[in-house]
Amino acid sequence: SEDYNSATITYEPMEQITANLDSGECIAIGFRYTLPSISAITEATITHSAYLAIKSTEPQPIEHFIKIAYKITNLLCFATTGTLSIRDVEAKLSEVSCDNGKPFPVKLYYQSLPFSKNKFKVSRFETLFSYKDVAHRWEDLLRSWFDLYETIAPSLNLYFSNQNGTHKYLDSKFLFLAQAAETLSRRTNNAVQMNSETFQELQQKLLSACPPDHIKWLEGRIKHGNEINLSQRLKSLIEPFKSKLGNSRQVTSLLRKIVDTQIGRAHV
């Protein structure tokens, strides 16, 4: 009011965000809040916090939920480019009920992976994407993450080892990021230089023309010769995003520098 003797504060709680996985679990992001105390006359504080809830249509061992929580935590780490930790875990036993008929809650000792001693402060200017960016396809994105996770896990491990500060030197960070990109391509891209019949025919011609003393060496050199090279793998990975990296000449120059640096560092 104009005399500053009274004020009205309106708070509208956020709605719960839910998504259903193909395996039957429901992933929910909920929000808790506390309103100002009636007895407080000099200040009004509203506390707001978010929590993750994983629900299953059928009872599951705790390890099942831990695996799901781990994958979701890594998705959030990827989105925020930081190391996030789960700090407080509660399980609800459906076969045991409280007096009010609700499932019995049990606090758990939970070893969070990943883990960070420090609280990570998320900055919207540093995140790869926010919920607003993916809200219209959040469920599809979450399902895709779970469907692909086992396939891309090795490249994610390399990427997160870089993000969480494991590697202190710039050279190490670069090598692990380059290796993460190459591993991601190998796990998701089956492209080859030529069809298998043509490559096998070429192998036979090369081996038949090779001196007997060097056949074993040549076999090792050409064993994976039909795979696309690092430059081709990187080009395929950034193809959907190349407009963000500059024009064709700049993208080509960037790829050449990455490949040359990676090969040089790997052989030091």
Secondary structure as a PSIPRED ss2 file (coil, helix, strand):
# PSIPRED VFORMAT (PSIPRED V4.0)

   1 S C   1.000  0.000  0.000
   2 E C   1.000  0.000  0.000
   3 D C   1.000  0.000  0.000
   4 Y C   1.000  0.000  0.000
   5 N C   1.000  0.000  0.000
   6 S C   1.000  0.000  0.000
   7 A C   1.000  0.000  0.000
   8 T C   1.000  0.000  0.000
   9 I C   1.000  0.000  0.000
  10 T C   1.000  0.000  0.000
  11 Y C   1.000  0.000  0.000
  12 E C   1.000  0.000  0.000
  13 P C   1.000  0.000  0.000
  14 M C   1.000  0.000  0.000
  15 E C   1.000  0.000  0.000
  16 Q C   1.000  0.000  0.000
  17 I E   0.000  0.000  1.000
  18 T E   0.000  0.000  1.000
  19 A E   0.000  0.000  1.000
  20 N E   0.000  0.000  1.000
  21 L C   1.000  0.000  0.000
  22 D C   1.000  0.000  0.000
  23 S C   1.000  0.000  0.000
  24 G C   1.000  0.000  0.000
  25 E C   1.000  0.000  0.000
  26 C E   0.000  0.000  1.000
  27 I E   0.000  0.000  1.000
  28 A E   0.000  0.000  1.000
  29 I E   0.000  0.000  1.000
  30 G E   0.000  0.000  1.000
  31 F E   0.000  0.000  1.000
  32 R E   0.000  0.000  1.000
  33 Y E   0.000  0.000  1.000
  34 T E   0.000  0.000  1.000
  35 L C   1.000  0.000  0.000
  36 P C   1.000  0.000  0.000
  37 S C   1.000  0.000  0.000
  38 I C   1.000  0.000  0.000
  39 S C   1.000  0.000  0.000
  40 A C   1.000  0.000  0.000
  41 I C   1.000  0.000  0.000
  42 T C   1.000  0.000  0.000
  43 E C   1.000  0.000  0.000
  44 A C   1.000  0.000  0.000
  45 T C   1.000  0.000  0.000
  46 I C   1.000  0.000  0.000
  47 T E   0.000  0.000  1.000
  48 H E   0.000  0.000  1.000
  49 S E   0.000  0.000  1.000
  50 A E   0.000  0.000  1.000
  51 Y E   0.000  0.000  1.000
  52 L E   0.000  0.000  1.000
  53 A E   0.000  0.000  1.000
  54 I E   0.000  0.000  1.000
  55 K E   0.000  0.000  1.000
  56 S C   1.000  0.000  0.000
  57 T C   1.000  0.000  0.000
  58 E C   1.000  0.000  0.000
  59 P C   1.000  0.000  0.000
  60 Q C   1.000  0.000  0.000
  61 P C   1.000  0.000  0.000
  62 I H   0.000  1.000  0.000
  63 E H   0.000  1.000  0.000
  64 H H   0.000  1.000  0.000
  65 F H   0.000  1.000  0.000
  66 I H   0.000  1.000  0.000
  67 K H   0.000  1.000  0.000
  68 I H   0.000  1.000  0.000
  69 A H   0.000  1.000  0.000
  70 Y H   0.000  1.000  0.000
  71 K H   0.000  1.000  0.000
  72 I H   0.000  1.000  0.000
  73 T H   0.000  1.000  0.000
  74 N H   0.000  1.000  0.000
  75 L H   0.000  1.000  0.000
  76 L H   0.000  1.000  0.000
  77 C H   0.000  1.000  0.000
  78 F H   0.000  1.000  0.000
  79 A H   0.000  1.000  0.000
  80 T H   0.000  1.000  0.000
  81 T C   1.000  0.000  0.000
  82 G C   1.000  0.000  0.000
  83 T C   1.000  0.000  0.000
  84 L C   1.000  0.000  0.000
  85 S C   1.000  0.000  0.000
  86 I C   1.000  0.000  0.000
  87 R C   1.000  0.000  0.000
  88 D C   1.000  0.000  0.000
  89 V E   0.000  0.000  1.000
  90 E E   0.000  0.000  1.000
  91 A E   0.000  0.000  1.000
  92 K E   0.000  0.000  1.000
  93 L E   0.000  0.000  1.000
  94 S E   0.000  0.000  1.000
  95 E E   0.000  0.000  1.000
  96 V E   0.000  0.000  1.000
  97 S E   0.000  0.000  1.000
  98 C C   1.000  0.000  0.000
  99 D C   1.000  0.000  0.000
 100 N C   1.000  0.000  0.000
 101 G C   1.000  0.000  0.000
 102 K C   1.000  0.000  0.000
 103 P E   0.000  0.000  1.000
 104 F E   0.000  0.000  1.000
 105 P E   0.000  0.000  1.000
 106 V E   0.000  0.000  1.000
 107 K E   0.000  0.000  1.000
 108 L E   0.000  0.000  1.000
 109 Y C   1.000  0.000  0.000
 110 Y C   1.000  0.000  0.000
 111 Q C   1.000  0.000  0.000
 112 S C   1.000  0.000  0.000
 113 L C   1.000  0.000  0.000
 114 P C   1.000  0.000  0.000
 115 F C   1.000  0.000  0.000
 116 S C   1.000  0.000  0.000
 117 K C   1.000  0.000  0.000
 118 N C   1.000  0.000  0.000
 119 K C   1.000  0.000  0.000
 120 F C   1.000  0.000  0.000
 121 K C   1.000  0.000  0.000
 122 V C   1.000  0.000  0.000
 123 S C   1.000  0.000  0.000
 124 R C   1.000  0.000  0.000
 125 F C   1.000  0.000  0.000
 126 E C   1.000  0.000  0.000
 127 T C   1.000  0.000  0.000
 128 L C   1.000  0.000  0.000
 129 F C   1.000  0.000  0.000
 130 S C   1.000  0.000  0.000
 131 Y H   0.000  1.000  0.000
 132 K H   0.000  1.000  0.000
 133 D H   0.000  1.000  0.000
 134 V H   0.000  1.000  0.000
 135 A H   0.000  1.000  0.000
 136 H H   0.000  1.000  0.000
 137 R H   0.000  1.000  0.000
 138 W H   0.000  1.000  0.000
 139 E H   0.000  1.000  0.000
 140 D H   0.000  1.000  0.000
 141 L H   0.000  1.000  0.000
 142 L H   0.000  1.000  0.000
 143 R H   0.000  1.000  0.000
 144 S H   0.000  1.000  0.000
 145 W H   0.000  1.000  0.000
 146 F H   0.000  1.000  0.000
 147 D H   0.000  1.000  0.000
 148 L H   0.000  1.000  0.000
 149 Y H   0.000  1.000  0.000
 150 E H   0.000  1.000  0.000
 151 T H   0.000  1.000  0.000
 152 I H   0.000  1.000  0.000
 153 A H   0.000  1.000  0.000
 154 P H   0.000  1.000  0.000
 155 S H   0.000  1.000  0.000
 156 L H   0.000  1.000  0.000
 157 N H   0.000  1.000  0.000
 158 L H   0.000  1.000  0.000
 159 Y H   0.000  1.000  0.000
 160 F H   0.000  1.000  0.000
 161 S H   0.000  1.000  0.000
 162 N H   0.000  1.000  0.000
 163 Q H   0.000  1.000  0.000
 164 N C   1.000  0.000  0.000
 165 G C   1.000  0.000  0.000
 166 T C   1.000  0.000  0.000
 167 H C   1.000  0.000  0.000
 168 K C   1.000  0.000  0.000
 169 Y C   1.000  0.000  0.000
 170 L H   0.000  1.000  0.000
 171 D H   0.000  1.000  0.000
 172 S H   0.000  1.000  0.000
 173 K H   0.000  1.000  0.000
 174 F H   0.000  1.000  0.000
 175 L H   0.000  1.000  0.000
 176 F H   0.000  1.000  0.000
 177 L H   0.000  1.000  0.000
 178 A H   0.000  1.000  0.000
 179 Q H   0.000  1.000  0.000
 180 A H   0.000  1.000  0.000
 181 A H   0.000  1.000  0.000
 182 E H   0.000  1.000  0.000
 183 T H   0.000  1.000  0.000
 184 L H   0.000  1.000  0.000
 185 S H   0.000  1.000  0.000
 186 R H   0.000  1.000  0.000
 187 R H   0.000  1.000  0.000
 188 T H   0.000  1.000  0.000
 189 N C   1.000  0.000  0.000
 190 N C   1.000  0.000  0.000
 191 A C   1.000  0.000  0.000
 192 V E   0.000  0.000  1.000
 193 Q C   1.000  0.000  0.000
 194 M C   1.000  0.000  0.000
 195 N C   1.000  0.000  0.000
 196 S H   0.000  1.000  0.000
 197 E H   0.000  1.000  0.000
 198 T H   0.000  1.000  0.000
 199 F H   0.000  1.000  0.000
 200 Q H   0.000  1.000  0.000
 201 E H   0.000  1.000  0.000
 202 L H   0.000  1.000  0.000
 203 Q H   0.000  1.000  0.000
 204 Q H   0.000  1.000  0.000
 205 K H   0.000  1.000  0.000
 206 L H   0.000  1.000  0.000
 207 L H   0.000  1.000  0.000
 208 S H   0.000  1.000  0.000
 209 A C   1.000  0.000  0.000
 210 C C   1.000  0.000  0.000
 211 P C   1.000  0.000  0.000
 212 P H   0.000  1.000  0.000
 213 D H   0.000  1.000  0.000
 214 H H   0.000  1.000  0.000
 215 I H   0.000  1.000  0.000
 216 K H   0.000  1.000  0.000
 217 W H   0.000  1.000  0.000
 218 L H   0.000  1.000  0.000
 219 E H   0.000  1.000  0.000
 220 G H   0.000  1.000  0.000
 221 R H   0.000  1.000  0.000
 222 I H   0.000  1.000  0.000
 223 K C   1.000  0.000  0.000
 224 H C   1.000  0.000  0.000
 225 G C   1.000  0.000  0.000
 226 N C   1.000  0.000  0.000
 227 E E   0.000  0.000  1.000
 228 I C   1.000  0.000  0.000
 229 N C   1.000  0.000  0.000
 230 L H   0.000  1.000  0.000
 231 S H   0.000  1.000  0.000
 232 Q H   0.000  1.000  0.000
 233 R H   0.000  1.000  0.000
 234 L H   0.000  1.000  0.000
 235 K H   0.000  1.000  0.000
 236 S H   0.000  1.000  0.000
 237 L H   0.000  1.000  0.000
 238 I H   0.000  1.000  0.000
 239 E H   0.000  1.000  0.000
 240 P H   0.000  1.000  0.000
 241 F H   0.000  1.000  0.000
 242 K H   0.000  1.000  0.000
 243 S H   0.000  1.000  0.000
 244 K H   0.000  1.000  0.000
 245 L C   1.000  0.000  0.000
 246 G C   1.000  0.000  0.000
 247 N C   1.000  0.000  0.000
 248 S H   0.000  1.000  0.000
 249 R H   0.000  1.000  0.000
 250 Q H   0.000  1.000  0.000
 251 V H   0.000  1.000  0.000
 252 T H   0.000  1.000  0.000
 253 S H   0.000  1.000  0.000
 254 L H   0.000  1.000  0.000
 255 L H   0.000  1.000  0.000
 256 R H   0.000  1.000  0.000
 257 K H   0.000  1.000  0.000
 258 I H   0.000  1.000  0.000
 259 V H   0.000  1.000  0.000
 260 D H   0.000  1.000  0.000
 261 T H   0.000  1.000  0.000
 262 Q H   0.000  1.000  0.000
 263 I H   0.000  1.000  0.000
 264 G H   0.000  1.000  0.000
 265 R H   0.000  1.000  0.000
 266 A H   0.000  1.000  0.000
 267 H C   1.000  0.000  0.000
 268 V C   1.000  0.000  0.000
